[in-house]
Amino acid sequence: MSRRANKLLTGTLIGLLALGASCARAEILEGYIVSISDGDTLTLLVGREQHRIRIAGIDAPEHFQPSGNRSRTNLSRYAYRQDARAQCYKKDIYGRDVCEIWVEPPDCPGCGKSLDVGLAQVRQGMAWWDRYHVSEQSAEDRERYERAQTMAKLRHLGLWRDAKPVPPWRWRRRFPPGNDWRSAD
């Protein structure tokens, strides 16, 4: 076997092992969405247990940031008081589950949980595709999210109405430790 073929085979095997490991860690939760904190965070009630969930693949404007309230309202429109399926694969630094969230589309009763709410937020221009965690998405999801963001920008939807919207990761950096952005006026 040639050196190039050996490298390709080794890389493929490592990729498959990593994919298998990430799939093995995935946890599926079925529940009811009881609250929306902001454009990328919600609470899922599973039985009597509440799970704070950070939606995978997106980063939405913060409360006090331009478009923050609109982003939260848009997520509520899709997800609040809906039965949902959450495919969770890790915890973030705040202890929230990081999950893909699927609900029944509001315009398609009976379609089942076929709407990816993270992707819907990006399509509406209510969240950024989170490129920082792009390695955690499948190639298919990366392509869909990138295309959705490109189309939202071209159509000047949501936060893209602003000529230079400030991404939440930059906005949060404006506040030094101890001066929490949540207390900003």
C-alpha positions as a Markdown table, in Angstrom:
| # | Residue | x | y | z |
|---|---|---|---|---|
| 1 | Met | 0.0 | 0.0 | 0.0 |
| 2 | Ser | 1.3 | 3.4 | -0.9 |
| 3 | Arg | 2.2 | 5.9 | 1.8 |
| 4 | Arg | -0.6 | 8.3 | 0.6 |
| 5 | Ala | -3.2 | 5.5 | 0.6 |
| 6 | Asn | -2.0 | 4.4 | 4.1 |
| 7 | Lys | -2.4 | 8.0 | 5.4 |
| 8 | Leu | -5.8 | 8.3 | 3.8 |
| 9 | Leu | -7.0 | 5.1 | 5.4 |
| 10 | Thr | -5.5 | 6.0 | 8.8 |
| 11 | Gly | -7.2 | 9.4 | 8.6 |
| 12 | Thr | -10.5 | 7.9 | 7.6 |
| 13 | Leu | -10.4 | 5.3 | 10.5 |
| 14 | Ile | -9.5 | 8.0 | 13.0 |
| 15 | Gly | -12.4 | 10.1 | 11.7 |
| 16 | Leu | -14.8 | 7.2 | 12.0 |
| 17 | Leu | -13.6 | 6.4 | 15.5 |
| 18 | Ala | -14.1 | 10.0 | 16.6 |
| 19 | Leu | -17.6 | 10.1 | 15.0 |
| 20 | Gly | -18.5 | 6.8 | 16.7 |
| 21 | Ala | -17.2 | 8.2 | 20.1 |
| 22 | Ser | -19.3 | 11.4 | 19.7 |
| 23 | Cys | -22.4 | 9.4 | 18.7 |
| 24 | Ala | -21.8 | 7.1 | 21.7 |
| 25 | Arg | -21.9 | 10.1 | 24.0 |
| 26 | Ala | -25.1 | 11.4 | 22.5 |
| 27 | Glu | -28.1 | 11.4 | 24.8 |
| 28 | Ile | -31.7 | 11.7 | 23.5 |
| 29 | Leu | -34.1 | 13.6 | 25.7 |
| 30 | Glu | -37.8 | 13.8 | 25.0 |
| 31 | Gly | -39.7 | 16.5 | 26.8 |
| 32 | Tyr | -41.7 | 19.7 | 26.9 |
| 33 | Ile | -40.1 | 23.2 | 26.5 |
| 34 | Val | -41.1 | 25.2 | 29.6 |
| 35 | Ser | -39.0 | 28.4 | 29.2 |
| 36 | Ile | -36.9 | 30.3 | 26.7 |
| 37 | Ser | -34.0 | 32.3 | 28.3 |
| 38 | Asp | -32.6 | 33.9 | 25.2 |
| 39 | Gly | -32.2 | 33.1 | 21.5 |
| 40 | Asp | -30.0 | 30.0 | 22.1 |
| 41 | Thr | -31.0 | 28.8 | 25.6 |
| 42 | Leu | -34.1 | 27.0 | 26.8 |
| 43 | Thr | -35.4 | 24.7 | 29.5 |
| 44 | Leu | -36.7 | 21.3 | 28.6 |
| 45 | Leu | -38.9 | 19.4 | 31.2 |
| 46 | Val | -38.3 | 15.7 | 31.0 |
| 47 | Gly | -40.6 | 14.0 | 33.5 |
| 48 | Arg | -40.1 | 16.1 | 36.6 |
| 49 | Glu | -36.5 | 17.0 | 35.8 |
| 50 | Gln | -35.6 | 20.3 | 34.1 |
| 51 | His | -32.7 | 20.5 | 31.7 |
| 52 | Arg | -31.1 | 23.8 | 30.8 |
| 53 | Ile | -30.1 | 23.5 | 27.2 |
| 54 | Arg | -27.8 | 25.5 | 25.0 |
| 55 | Ile | -28.8 | 25.0 | 21.4 |
| 56 | Ala | -25.9 | 23.4 | 19.4 |
| 57 | Gly | -24.5 | 25.2 | 16.4 |
| 58 | Ile | -25.7 | 28.7 | 17.1 |
| 59 | Asp | -24.8 | 31.8 | 19.1 |
| 60 | Ala | -27.6 | 34.3 | 19.5 |
| 61 | Pro | -27.5 | 38.0 | 20.6 |
| 62 | Glu | -27.6 | 38.5 | 24.3 |
| 63 | His | -30.5 | 40.2 | 26.1 |
| 64 | Phe | -29.1 | 43.7 | 26.2 |
| 65 | Gln | -27.6 | 43.4 | 22.7 |
| 66 | Pro | -29.4 | 44.7 | 19.6 |
| 67 | Ser | -31.8 | 42.0 | 18.3 |
| 68 | Gly | -31.5 | 40.1 | 21.6 |
| 69 | Asn | -35.2 | 40.3 | 22.5 |
| 70 | Arg | -36.2 | 39.6 | 18.9 |
| 71 | Ser | -34.1 | 36.5 | 18.8 |
| 72 | Arg | -35.6 | 35.3 | 22.1 |
| 73 | Thr | -39.1 | 36.0 | 20.8 |
| 74 | Asn | -38.4 | 34.2 | 17.5 |
| 75 | Leu | -37.2 | 31.1 | 19.4 |
| 76 | Ser | -40.3 | 31.2 | 21.5 |
| 77 | Arg | -42.4 | 31.2 | 18.4 |
| 78 | Tyr | -40.9 | 27.9 | 17.3 |
| 79 | Ala | -40.3 | 26.2 | 20.6 |
| 80 | Tyr | -42.1 | 27.5 | 23.7 |
| 81 | Arg | -44.6 | 25.1 | 25.1 |
| 82 | Gln | -43.7 | 22.5 | 22.4 |
| 83 | Asp | -42.9 | 18.8 | 22.8 |
| 84 | Ala | -39.3 | 18.4 | 21.7 |
| 85 | Arg | -36.5 | 16.0 | 21.1 |
| 86 | Ala | -33.1 | 17.0 | 22.2 |
| 87 | Gln | -30.0 | 15.2 | 21.0 |
| 88 | Cys | -27.4 | 16.2 | 23.5 |
| 89 | Tyr | -23.7 | 15.5 | 23.3 |
| 90 | Lys | -21.9 | 17.5 | 25.9 |
| 91 | Lys | -22.1 | 20.0 | 28.8 |
| 92 | Asp | -20.9 | 23.6 | 28.4 |
| 93 | Ile | -18.8 | 25.5 | 30.9 |
| 94 | Tyr | -22.0 | 26.6 | 32.7 |
| 95 | Gly | -23.3 | 23.0 | 33.1 |
| 96 | Arg | -25.9 | 23.3 | 30.4 |
| 97 | Asp | -26.6 | 20.4 | 28.0 |
| 98 | Val | -25.5 | 21.3 | 24.5 |
| 99 | Cys | -28.1 | 19.8 | 22.2 |
| 100 | Glu | -29.8 | 19.9 | 18.8 |
| 101 | Ile | -33.5 | 20.6 | 19.4 |
| 102 | Trp | -36.2 | 19.3 | 17.2 |
| 103 | Val | -39.9 | 20.3 | 17.3 |
| 104 | Glu | -43.0 | 20.0 | 15.1 |
| 105 | Pro | -43.0 | 22.9 | 12.6 |
| 106 | Pro | -45.7 | 25.5 | 13.5 |
| 107 | Asp | -46.9 | 25.4 | 9.8 |
| 108 | Cys | -47.1 | 21.6 | 9.6 |
| 109 | Pro | -49.2 | 19.9 | 12.3 |
| 110 | Gly | -48.7 | 16.2 | 12.1 |
| 111 | Cys | -45.2 | 16.4 | 10.6 |
| 112 | Gly | -43.6 | 15.2 | 13.8 |
| 113 | Lys | -40.4 | 16.7 | 15.3 |
| 114 | Ser | -38.8 | 17.7 | 12.0 |
| 115 | Leu | -37.8 | 21.3 | 12.6 |
| 116 | Asp | -34.2 | 22.0 | 13.8 |
| 117 | Val | -34.8 | 25.1 | 15.9 |
| 118 | Gly | -31.1 | 26.1 | 15.8 |
| 119 | Leu | -31.1 | 26.1 | 12.0 |
| 120 | Ala | -34.5 | 28.0 | 12.0 |
| 121 | Gln | -32.9 | 30.7 | 14.1 |
| 122 | Val | -30.0 | 31.1 | 11.7 |
| 123 | Arg | -32.4 | 31.1 | 8.7 |
| 124 | Gln | -34.4 | 33.9 | 10.2 |
| 125 | Gly | -31.3 | 35.9 | 10.9 |
| 126 | Met | -31.8 | 35.6 | 14.7 |
| 127 | Ala | -28.6 | 33.8 | 15.5 |
| 128 | Trp | -25.1 | 33.3 | 14.1 |
| 129 | Trp | -23.9 | 30.0 | 12.9 |
| 130 | Asp | -21.3 | 29.1 | 15.6 |
| 131 | Arg | -18.1 | 28.4 | 13.7 |
| 132 | Tyr | -16.1 | 28.1 | 16.9 |
| 133 | His | -17.7 | 24.7 | 17.5 |
| 134 | Val | -18.0 | 23.7 | 13.8 |
| 135 | Ser | -16.0 | 20.5 | 14.4 |
| 136 | Glu | -18.9 | 19.3 | 16.5 |
| 137 | Gln | -21.3 | 19.4 | 13.6 |
| 138 | Ser | -21.6 | 16.9 | 10.8 |
| 139 | Ala | -20.5 | 18.0 | 7.3 |
| 140 | Glu | -24.1 | 18.0 | 6.2 |
| 141 | Asp | -25.1 | 20.3 | 9.2 |
| 142 | Arg | -22.2 | 22.6 | 8.6 |
| 143 | Glu | -23.3 | 23.0 | 5.0 |
| 144 | Arg | -26.9 | 23.7 | 5.9 |
| 145 | Tyr | -26.0 | 26.2 | 8.6 |
| 146 | Glu | -23.5 | 28.0 | 6.5 |
| 147 | Arg | -26.0 | 28.3 | 3.6 |
| 148 | Ala | -28.7 | 29.5 | 5.9 |
| 149 | Gln | -26.5 | 32.2 | 7.3 |
| 150 | Thr | -25.4 | 33.3 | 3.9 |
| 151 | Met | -29.0 | 33.5 | 2.7 |
| 152 | Ala | -30.1 | 35.5 | 5.8 |
| 153 | Lys | -27.3 | 37.9 | 5.2 |
| 154 | Leu | -28.1 | 38.4 | 1.6 |
| 155 | Arg | -31.8 | 39.0 | 2.4 |
| 156 | His | -30.9 | 41.3 | 5.3 |
| 157 | Leu | -33.0 | 39.3 | 7.7 |
| 158 | Gly | -33.1 | 39.8 | 11.5 |
| 159 | Leu | -29.8 | 40.9 | 12.9 |
| 160 | Trp | -28.4 | 41.3 | 9.3 |
| 161 | Arg | -30.5 | 44.4 | 8.9 |
| 162 | Asp | -27.8 | 46.2 | 10.8 |
| 163 | Ala | -24.8 | 47.0 | 8.5 |
| 164 | Lys | -22.3 | 45.7 | 11.1 |
| 165 | Pro | -24.0 | 43.5 | 13.6 |
| 166 | Val | -21.8 | 42.7 | 16.6 |
| 167 | Pro | -21.5 | 39.0 | 17.2 |
| 168 | Pro | -22.3 | 37.9 | 20.8 |
| 169 | Trp | -18.8 | 36.5 | 21.4 |
| 170 | Arg | -17.3 | 40.0 | 20.7 |
| 171 | Trp | -20.1 | 41.8 | 22.7 |
| 172 | Arg | -19.4 | 39.6 | 25.8 |
| 173 | Arg | -15.7 | 40.5 | 25.7 |
| 174 | Arg | -16.6 | 44.2 | 26.3 |
| 175 | Phe | -17.3 | 43.3 | 29.9 |
| 176 | Pro | -14.3 | 42.5 | 32.2 |
| 177 | Pro | -14.7 | 39.8 | 34.8 |
| 178 | Gly | -16.7 | 41.0 | 37.7 |
| 179 | Asn | -18.6 | 43.5 | 35.5 |
| 180 | Asp | -21.2 | 41.1 | 34.2 |
| 181 | Trp | -23.0 | 42.1 | 31.0 |
| 182 | Arg | -26.3 | 40.9 | 32.5 |
| 183 | Ser | -26.4 | 43.9 | 34.8 |
| 184 | Ala | -25.8 | 46.4 | 31.9 |
| 185 | Asp | -28.4 | 49.1 | 31.3 |
